[in-house]
Amino acid sequence: MERARQLMAAFGYLRVFLFSHREECLRDSLAVLEFLAGYGIFPEWVFGARARPFVAHCWVQCEGVVFNDTAEHAGGYTPIMAL
């Protein structure tokens, strides 16, 4: 888990050269998954939704730790699928 945290810190610095992560949860999550897979770390990709108004969101997490979002923000969505 500590290695994943270190890698996510590095990813945060590199992300600004690729795209903005705001409003780009799908692209950001895919990039995180690919980046971590290159180091042999395979977290879950979680999709969630809210009903009223309908809003969908996704994030990457491992052992309950959210990697590319805040736990508070992700907690506002009902998980509907995890890969």
C-alpha positions in Angstrom: 0.0 0.0 0.0 2.9 2.4 0.8 4.3 1.8 -2.7 1.0 2.6 -4.3 0.8 5.9 -2.3 4.3 6.8 -3.5 3.4 6.0 -7.1 0.2 8.0 -6.9 2.2 11.0 -5.6 4.4 10.7 -8.7 1.4 10.3 -10.9 -0.1 13.5 -9.5 2.9 15.4 -10.6 2.9 13.8 -14.1 -0.8 14.1 -14.7 -0.6 17.9 -15.3 1.3 17.2 -18.5 -1.3 14.9 -19.9 -4.7 16.3 -19.0 -6.8 18.0 -16.3 -8.3 15.4 -13.9 -11.3 17.7 -13.1 -14.4 16.4 -14.8 -12.4 13.6 -16.4 -12.9 10.8 -14.0 -13.1 8.1 -16.7 -9.9 9.1 -18.4 -8.1 9.8 -15.1 -9.1 6.4 -13.7 -7.9 4.5 -16.8 -4.6 6.4 -16.7 -4.2 5.5 -13.0 -4.9 1.8 -13.7 -2.4 1.6 -16.5 0.2 3.5 -14.6 -0.1 1.3 -11.5 -0.3 -1.9 -13.6 3.1 -1.1 -14.9 4.4 -1.5 -11.4 2.5 -4.7 -10.7 -0.3 -3.0 -8.6 -3.9 -3.8 -9.6 -6.5 -1.8 -7.7 -10.2 -1.8 -8.2 -11.9 0.5 -10.7 -15.2 1.6 -9.1 -18.2 3.0 -10.8 -20.9 4.8 -8.8 -24.0 6.9 -9.4 -26.5 9.2 -7.7 -30.2 9.2 -8.6 -31.5 12.8 -8.3 -30.1 14.4 -10.3 -28.5 11.5 -12.1 -24.8 11.7 -11.9 -22.2 9.0 -12.6 -18.6 8.9 -11.4 -15.7 6.5 -11.3 -12.5 6.2 -9.2 -9.7 3.8 -8.4 -9.3 2.3 -4.9 -7.5 -0.5 -3.1 -8.4 -1.9 0.3 -10.9 0.9 0.8 -8.3 3.7 0.1 -9.4 6.0 -2.8 -6.4 6.8 -5.0 -7.6 9.5 -7.5 -10.4 11.3 -5.6 -11.2 12.1 -2.0 -13.0 9.5 0.1 -15.7 12.1 0.9 -16.5 12.8 -2.8 -16.5 9.1 -3.8 -18.6 8.3 -0.7 -21.4 10.5 -2.2 -22.0 7.9 -4.9 -23.5 4.5 -4.6 -21.1 1.9 -6.1 -22.8 0.0 -8.9 -19.8 -1.9 -10.3 -16.2 -2.6 -9.4 -13.7 -4.2 -11.8 
